Amino acid sequence: MRYLIGLLALCCAVMAETRTAVALRDARVVTVGGPTLERGTVLLRDGIIEAVGEGVAIPPDAWVIEARGLTVYPGLMDALTLLEQPPSGAARPVGPAPDAPSQSPPRPARGPQDRPSANSWLRAADLLNASDRRLAEARNAGFTNAVIYPAAGIFAGQGAVLSLAGEKRRMIVASPAGQFLTLIGDRGYTGFPVSLMGALAYIKQVYIDAAHYQAHRLAYERRRPGVSRPDYDRALEGVLESPRALLPARSKVELERMARFAADLKTPAVLYGGDAGYDAADALAKARLPVLVSLKWPERPRDADPDYRESLRLLELRERAPSTPAVLAKAGVPFAFYTDGTAPRDVAKAVKRAIDAGLPETDALRALTLAPARIYGLADRMGSIEKGKLANLVVTDGPLFAETTKVKYIFVEGLKFEPPPDAPPSAPAAPPTGGDL
């Protein structure tokens, strides 16, 4: 009996010590969505920000982290990272479905009715490898979220917004996030389309077909007289499921072309690349299109022929590309950064180049937090430090983009992580482009 009473007393003591809340006290809090607090407290509970402010009362069940001298930022978000295309003949990460595409090169396509290079039904959420070590590497650098997409095909597939912690079933924040489009077909595919004009015409035709398919399906579901049941088309279903289209555009000509082309698709669109945005900001502002700006600034290839004389246009692009974010910000064009395969140790340097080219540091931080959240329609739950949002935070010992600053803690939906001692300085990074995640 005494043993039972003692055991019960011990259990009660353990339960009393169980912390259901975390309080970061007396930190410098950069909320992004509001004013910066010089001595603020952030209270987390059950994966949500319960309170933030300078006079927050700390409940008795909270685990208190004395954060004086530290800075708390919203968790960083990589707006676009790609999954590697499986080699020809190799199995995909997910078990093949009965209607999975053949791994052998198909016959040449005759036209858009064949839906060539269309993988629009593929979901990045299903292809995710949750044990990939690069997820932890990205998290250690301050990233709490990333948006991943399949990469193969003109219609490559549907993206997913990830939370960089927990089991796979807990990692998917939103899916689908969008349809990733390229102007290059699957490897090993021949036939239509084989040109830029053909690819653009094909994409436009697929969206026209999707609109007709949807109208036909709705008419059938409403039992309109004489309307037959439409044949199932998984390529069009994948397009219709995607809330937005991601379109490639790097040069001035491409950015202006895609700004016009996006209007023809009659679907929400986001441009990615953006190298020459400094020279196309007016067109982008007029089109009211958000842009995902690559942090992989154009550079001369290391193995380039030393005798090759590069054009003045190319030299200008390399010189002025880092000024694109500043020009877009001044023009009122919504934009966010994506790592584009940049090595973790180099991402902070890439952001610093944009800051040195005129981008305010507050806008640089926004481009890695609230801006991508808004572009993907998730600003109500992430991107800033506000009551009711997900408890995604990065805690540093100095300014985020300073060379000597180190990440001390990362909170992903309230779960606390600490980078290992040998982790690199706080270089914002995300899973590199290429390679299954």
Secondary structure, DSSP 8 states (H G I E B T S, - for coil): -HHHHHHHHHHHHHHHH---EEEEEEEEE--SSS--EEEEEEEEETTEEEEEESS----TTEEEEE-TT-EEEE-EEEEEEEE----TT---SS---TT---SS----B-SGGG-TTB-TT-BHHHH--TT-HHHHHHHHTTEEEEEEEE-SSSEEEE-EEEESSS-HHHHEEES---EEE-SS--TT--BS--SHHHHHHHHHHHHHHHHHHHHHHHHHHTT-TT-------HHHHHHHH-S-EEEEE-SHHHHHHHHHHHHHHTS-EEEEE-TTGGGTHHHHHHHT--EEEESS-----TT--TT----HHHHHHHHHGGGHHHHHHHHT--EEEE-TT--HHHHHHHHHHHHHTT--HHHHHHTTTHHHHHHTT-TTTSSS--TTSB--EEEESS-TT-TT--EEEEEETTEEE---TT--SS------SSS--
